[in-house]
Amino acid sequence: MTTGCGGVMKTEADYKSAGKVKPLEVPPDLLSPSRDDRFSVSASGSASRSEFDRSRSDPRRADQSVLPVQDGMRIERQGDQRVLVVDQPAEKLWPVVRQFWLDNGFALAAEKPEIGFIETEWAENRSKIPEDLLRRTLGKVLDRLYDTGERDKFRTRLDRVSDSRTEIVISHRGVMEVVTSATLNIQSTWTNRPVDRDLEAEFMRRLMLRLGADQTRAQALLVQSATVAAKAQMVKAGDISVVDMAEPFDRAWRRVGVAIDRLGFTVEDRDRNKGLFFVRYRDPTVDLQRDKPGFFARIFSSGAASESAEQYRLLVTMDGQDRARVSVLDKNGKPTADTNARRMLGLLFDQLK
């Protein structure tokens, strides 16, 4: 890792998850996944099977990996959160951002174009493994034996600000493997790591390059992004606690969305007009424990982790001209102060304060 100008860290990142996969291809005689008009792409309906086959054989015909935005972008910053604002409609950016993660070595765990949401699978940053003589000699044969004991995943949100402007946020989550038993029957488990803001900045820099910025401009945008102070406090509102934020609605909505992603809440839907996130919360390491056991666990143990998650709604409303309020509702839309709700609000406050 090296330090860039203005204190922005340029981080090495070389990821490998389940392997690179081809962009989603839908033949003309099949229906594409349903999506609402927030991310719909108009089509004439005149595509033929032969045209589809030709586009597969000639990558230049179907290339959606590069969108020349160039100067039509800027970064806004609130506290430690960076938001890339791009003067392009969300439906044009969606396939580019999706392909961006695939090209960076990530498999996708979830993609919801109707709400502008992409989540990668857990992946290992292979650049953290030392390039010693043994690995250089036998790396291709024994590469699976090398393990950093760390995994990362990223969420990306595309928020439509207007028909010609989109906000993009990249959020990181990390876990590390910890040995829980030092006996002959070695056991390990995954535990959370702090959010790596340098990694978030690095992938935002790479995305800007994909969108047409050159190296110098991308770095300058990261350094010159204006910082807006983040202020939040937890207060009582009747019988329940809420989080008040000295922010207008747009900023509060954005910051709550980033906090949700960093905490690993499962987002089922969202409605910006009503200020609602429909979420479920579960231990963010469940998928790793069940599907991707660590290096020691792969060799010495096996098992499955159970999961249980109730649905809640996170409501962002305005309490005055420049003050937003965040509250937790149950699945029926009523205020609740049960144990899970209190824990969720506390976790959100820790991210927002």
C-alpha positions as CSV (number, residue, x, y, z in Angstrom):
1,M,0.0,0.0,0.0
2,T,1.4,3.4,-0.9
3,T,0.3,6.9,0.0
4,G,-1.0,9.1,-2.8
5,C,-1.2,12.9,-2.9
6,G,-3.3,14.7,-0.5
7,G,-3.4,11.8,2.0
8,V,-5.5,9.5,-0.2
9,M,-4.3,5.9,-0.1
10,K,-3.8,4.0,-3.2
11,T,-4.5,0.4,-2.2
12,E,-3.3,-2.8,-3.9
13,A,-6.3,-5.0,-4.7
14,D,-6.3,-8.3,-6.7
15,Y,-9.4,-10.3,-6.0
16,K,-10.6,-13.8,-6.8
17,S,-13.9,-15.2,-5.8
18,A,-15.9,-17.8,-7.7
19,G,-14.2,-16.7,-11.0
20,K,-15.1,-14.3,-13.7
21,V,-18.4,-14.8,-15.4
22,K,-19.7,-13.5,-18.6
23,P,-22.2,-10.5,-18.6
24,L,-25.8,-11.5,-18.4
25,E,-27.0,-12.4,-21.9
26,V,-30.7,-12.8,-22.7
27,P,-31.5,-14.3,-26.1
28,P,-34.3,-12.4,-28.0
29,D,-36.8,-15.3,-27.6
30,L,-36.5,-15.2,-23.8
31,L,-37.9,-12.7,-21.4
32,S,-35.4,-10.7,-19.4
33,P,-35.8,-10.5,-15.6
34,S,-38.6,-8.2,-14.5
35,R,-37.7,-4.7,-13.4
36,D,-39.6,-1.5,-12.9
37,D,-39.2,1.6,-15.0
38,R,-36.5,3.1,-12.7
39,F,-33.9,1.0,-14.5
40,S,-35.8,-0.1,-17.6
41,V,-34.1,0.0,-20.9
42,S,-36.2,0.7,-24.0
43,A,-36.1,-1.9,-26.7
44,S,-37.6,-2.0,-30.2
45,G,-38.3,-5.7,-30.1
46,S,-36.8,-6.3,-33.5
47,A,-33.8,-8.3,-32.4
48,S,-33.4,-11.7,-34.1
49,R,-31.7,-14.9,-33.1
50,S,-29.1,-14.4,-35.7
51,E,-28.4,-10.9,-34.5
52,F,-28.0,-12.2,-31.0
53,D,-25.6,-14.9,-32.1
54,R,-23.5,-12.3,-34.1
55,S,-23.3,-10.0,-31.1
56,R,-21.8,-12.9,-29.0
57,S,-19.2,-13.7,-31.7
58,D,-18.2,-10.1,-32.1
59,P,-17.5,-8.5,-28.7
60,R,-17.4,-5.0,-30.2
61,R,-21.2,-5.2,-31.0
62,A,-22.2,-6.0,-27.5
63,D,-19.6,-4.2,-25.5
64,Q,-21.2,-2.4,-22.5
65,S,-18.1,-2.4,-20.4
66,V,-17.0,1.2,-21.1
67,L,-19.1,4.3,-21.0
68,P,-17.3,7.5,-21.9
69,V,-18.5,10.0,-19.3
70,Q,-15.2,11.9,-18.9
71,D,-15.9,15.3,-17.2
72,G,-19.5,14.6,-16.3
73,M,-18.7,13.3,-12.8
74,R,-17.7,14.6,-9.4
75,I,-17.3,13.3,-5.9
76,E,-19.3,14.5,-2.9
77,R,-18.1,13.6,0.6
78,Q,-19.9,13.4,3.9
79,G,-17.7,12.4,6.8
80,D,-15.9,9.3,5.6
81,Q,-18.5,8.5,2.8
82,R,-17.7,9.3,-0.8
83,V,-20.5,9.5,-3.4
84,L,-19.7,9.5,-7.1
85,V,-22.2,11.8,-9.0
86,V,-22.4,11.0,-12.7
87,D,-24.3,13.0,-15.3
88,Q,-25.7,9.8,-16.9
89,P,-29.1,8.0,-16.5
90,A,-29.0,5.0,-14.2
91,E,-30.1,2.6,-16.9
92,K,-27.0,3.4,-18.9
93,L,-24.6,3.1,-16.0
94,W,-26.1,-0.2,-14.7
95,P,-24.5,-2.6,-17.2
96,V,-21.2,-0.8,-17.0
97,V,-21.0,-1.0,-13.2
98,R,-22.1,-4.6,-13.2
99,Q,-19.4,-5.5,-15.7
100,F,-16.9,-3.5,-13.7
101,W,-17.1,-5.9,-10.7
102,L,-16.9,-8.9,-12.9
103,D,-13.8,-7.6,-14.6
104,N,-12.2,-7.0,-11.1
105,G,-12.5,-10.7,-10.3
106,F,-15.7,-10.8,-8.3
107,A,-18.7,-13.1,-8.7
108,L,-22.0,-11.5,-7.9
109,A,-24.0,-12.6,-4.9
110,A,-27.0,-10.4,-5.7
111,E,-28.1,-7.9,-8.3
112,K,-31.4,-6.0,-8.2
113,P,-31.6,-3.5,-11.1
114,E,-35.1,-2.4,-10.0
115,I,-33.5,-0.8,-6.9
116,G,-30.0,-0.2,-8.3
117,F,-28.2,-2.7,-6.0
118,I,-25.2,-5.0,-6.7
119,E,-23.5,-7.1,-4.1
120,T,-20.4,-9.2,-4.7
121,E,-19.6,-12.6,-3.3
122,W,-16.9,-12.8,-0.6
123,A,-13.5,-12.7,-2.2
124,E,-9.9,-12.8,-1.2
125,N,-7.4,-10.0,-1.9
126,R,-4.6,-12.1,-3.4
127,S,-2.2,-9.1,-3.4
128,K,-1.7,-9.6,0.3
129,I,0.0,-13.0,-0.2
130,P,3.8,-12.6,-0.3
131,E,5.4,-13.4,-3.7
132,D,8.1,-15.6,-2.2
133,L,10.3,-18.0,-4.3
134,L,8.2,-21.1,-3.4
135,R,5.0,-19.5,-4.5
136,R,6.5,-18.1,-7.7
137,T,7.8,-21.6,-8.5
138,L,4.8,-23.7,-7.5
139,G,2.1,-21.1,-7.2
140,K,-0.1,-22.4,-10.0
141,V,0.0,-25.9,-8.5
142,L,-0.3,-25.1,-4.8
143,D,-2.2,-21.8,-5.0
144,R,-5.1,-23.1,-3.1
145,L,-2.9,-23.7,-0.1
146,Y,-2.1,-20.0,0.1
147,D,-4.7,-18.0,2.1
148,T,-4.7,-14.6,3.6
149,G,-7.4,-15.5,6.2
150,E,-9.4,-12.4,5.1
151,R,-12.4,-11.9,2.9
152,D,-14.0,-8.8,1.4
153,K,-17.3,-8.1,-0.3
154,F,-18.7,-4.9,-1.8
155,R,-22.1,-3.4,-2.3
156,T,-22.8,-0.8,-4.9
157,R,-25.9,1.4,-5.0
158,L,-27.1,3.5,-8.0
159,D,-29.5,6.2,-6.9
160,R,-31.4,8.0,-9.6
161,V,-31.3,11.7,-8.8
162,S,-32.9,12.8,-12.1
163,D,-33.4,11.4,-15.6
164,S,-29.8,12.4,-16.4
165,R,-28.0,12.2,-13.1
166,T,-27.1,9.2,-10.9
167,E,-25.3,8.8,-7.5
168,I,-23.1,5.8,-7.0
169,V,-21.9,4.6,-3.6
170,I,-19.5,1.7,-3.0
171,S,-19.5,0.1,0.5
172,H,-17.0,-2.4,1.9
173,R,-17.5,-5.2,4.4
174,G,-14.6,-7.4,5.7
175,V,-14.1,-10.5,7.8
176,M,-11.0,-12.3,9.1
177,E,-10.4,-15.8,10.2
178,V,-9.6,-16.4,13.8
179,V,-8.5,-19.7,15.3
180,T,-10.8,-20.7,18.2
181,S,-9.0,-23.9,19.2
182,A,-5.3,-24.5,19.4
183,T,-5.6,-28.2,20.1
184,L,-4.9,-31.0,17.5
185,N,-8.5,-30.5,16.3
186,I,-7.9,-27.0,15.0
187,Q,-11.1,-24.9,14.6
188,S,-11.6,-21.4,13.3
189,T,-14.3,-19.0,12.7
190,W,-14.9,-15.7,10.8
191,T,-15.2,-12.4,12.6
192,N,-15.9,-8.9,11.4
193,R,-13.1,-6.5,10.3
194,P,-13.3,-2.8,10.3
195,V,-14.6,-1.1,7.2
196,D,-11.7,-0.4,4.9
197,R,-12.3,3.1,3.5
198,D,-9.1,2.9,1.5
199,L,-10.5,0.0,-0.4
200,E,-13.7,1.9,-1.0
201,A,-11.8,4.8,-2.4
202,E,-9.6,2.5,-4.5
203,F,-12.6,0.9,-6.2
204,M,-14.3,4.3,-6.7
205,R,-11.1,5.4,-8.4
206,R,-11.1,2.4,-10.7
207,L,-14.8,3.0,-11.5
208,M,-14.0,6.5,-12.5
209,L,-11.3,5.2,-14.8
210,R,-13.9,2.8,-16.3
211,L,-16.3,5.8,-16.9
212,G,-13.7,7.7,-18.8
213,A,-11.6,9.7,-16.4
214,D,-7.8,9.6,-16.7
215,Q,-5.6,8.6,-13.8
216,T,-4.8,12.2,-12.8
217,R,-8.4,13.4,-12.8
218,A,-9.6,10.4,-10.9
219,Q,-7.0,10.9,-8.2
220,A,-7.8,14.7,-8.1
221,L,-11.5,14.0,-7.6
222,L,-10.8,11.8,-4.6
223,V,-8.5,14.4,-3.1
224,Q,-10.5,17.5,-3.8
225,S,-13.9,16.1,-2.8
226,A,-15.4,18.6,-0.3
227,T,-16.1,17.2,3.2
228,V,-19.4,17.8,4.9
229,A,-19.4,17.3,8.6
230,A,-21.6,14.4,9.7
231,K,-23.8,15.0,12.8
232,A,-26.2,12.6,14.4
233,Q,-27.6,12.0,17.8
234,M,-29.9,9.4,19.4
235,V,-32.9,10.9,21.1
236,K,-36.2,9.7,22.6
237,A,-39.5,10.2,20.7
238,G,-42.2,9.0,23.0
239,D,-41.6,5.4,24.0
240,I,-39.0,4.7,21.3
241,S,-35.5,5.9,20.4
242,V,-34.7,7.5,17.1
243,V,-31.6,8.9,15.4
244,D,-31.7,12.6,14.5
245,M,-29.4,13.9,11.8
246,A,-28.5,17.5,11.0
247,E,-28.9,16.8,7.3
248,P,-31.4,17.5,4.5
249,F,-33.3,14.4,3.3
250,D,-31.1,13.6,0.3
251,R,-28.0,13.4,2.3
252,A,-29.7,11.5,5.2
253,W,-31.1,9.0,2.8
254,R,-27.8,8.4,1.2
255,R,-25.9,8.1,4.5
256,V,-28.5,5.6,5.9
257,G,-28.1,3.5,2.8
258,V,-24.3,3.4,3.1
259,A,-24.7,2.5,6.8
260,I,-27.1,-0.3,6.0
261,D,-24.6,-1.7,3.4
262,R,-21.6,-1.5,5.8
263,L,-23.6,-3.3,8.5
264,G,-24.7,-6.1,6.2
265,F,-28.5,-5.7,6.5
266,T,-30.3,-7.5,3.8
267,V,-32.2,-5.0,1.7
268,E,-35.3,-6.4,0.1
269,D,-36.7,-3.2,-1.3
270,R,-36.6,0.6,-0.8
271,D,-38.9,3.5,-1.6
272,R,-37.1,6.8,-1.7
273,N,-40.3,8.8,-2.1
274,K,-41.6,7.4,1.2
275,G,-38.2,7.3,2.9
276,L,-38.4,3.5,3.5
277,F,-35.8,0.7,3.4
278,F,-37.3,-2.8,3.8
279,V,-34.6,-4.8,5.5
280,R,-33.7,-8.0,7.2
281,Y,-30.7,-8.4,9.5
282,R,-28.6,-11.4,10.1
283,D,-25.0,-12.1,11.1
284,P,-22.9,-11.0,8.1
285,T,-20.6,-14.0,8.5
286,V,-23.4,-16.6,8.1
287,D,-22.8,-17.2,4.4
288,L,-19.1,-17.7,5.0
289,Q,-19.6,-20.2,7.8
290,R,-22.1,-22.1,5.7
291,D,-20.7,-22.0,2.2
292,K,-17.1,-20.8,2.4
293,P,-15.3,-22.2,5.5
294,G,-11.8,-20.9,6.1
295,F,-8.5,-22.5,5.5
296,F,-8.4,-24.4,8.8
297,A,-12.1,-25.2,8.7
298,R,-11.8,-26.6,5.2
299,I,-9.3,-29.1,6.4
300,F,-10.4,-30.0,9.9
301,S,-14.1,-29.3,10.3
302,S,-17.5,-29.1,8.6
303,G,-21.0,-27.9,9.4
304,A,-23.7,-25.5,8.6
305,A,-24.7,-22.3,10.2
306,S,-28.4,-21.5,10.9
307,E,-29.9,-18.2,10.0
308,S,-33.0,-16.4,11.1
309,A,-34.0,-12.8,10.2
310,E,-37.1,-10.8,10.8
311,Q,-38.2,-8.0,8.4
312,Y,-38.1,-4.4,9.5
313,R,-38.6,-1.1,7.9
314,L,-36.2,1.8,8.4
315,L,-38.0,5.1,8.0
316,V,-36.2,8.4,7.0
317,T,-38.4,11.4,7.5
318,M,-37.9,15.2,7.9
319,D,-38.2,16.7,11.4
320,G,-37.8,20.3,10.4
321,Q,-36.3,22.0,7.4
322,D,-32.7,20.6,7.7
323,R,-33.1,17.8,10.2
324,A,-33.8,14.2,9.3
325,R,-35.0,11.4,11.6
326,V,-34.4,7.7,11.4
327,S,-36.7,5.2,13.1
328,V,-37.2,1.5,13.1
329,L,-40.6,0.1,12.2
330,D,-41.9,-3.5,12.3
331,K,-42.9,-5.4,9.2
332,N,-46.4,-3.9,9.4
333,G,-45.0,-0.3,9.5
334,K,-45.6,0.4,13.2
335,P,-42.9,1.8,15.5
336,T,-41.2,-0.9,17.6
337,A,-38.7,-1.0,20.4
338,D,-38.1,-4.8,20.5
339,T,-34.6,-6.1,21.1
340,N,-33.7,-6.4,17.5
341,A,-35.0,-2.9,16.7
342,R,-32.9,-1.4,19.5
343,R,-29.8,-3.2,18.3
344,M,-30.3,-2.2,14.7
345,L,-30.8,1.5,15.7
346,G,-27.7,1.3,17.9
347,L,-25.6,-0.1,15.0
348,L,-27.0,2.6,12.7
349,F,-26.2,5.3,15.1
350,D,-22.6,4.1,15.5
351,Q,-22.2,4.4,11.7
352,L,-24.0,7.8,11.5
353,K,-22.6,9.7,14.4
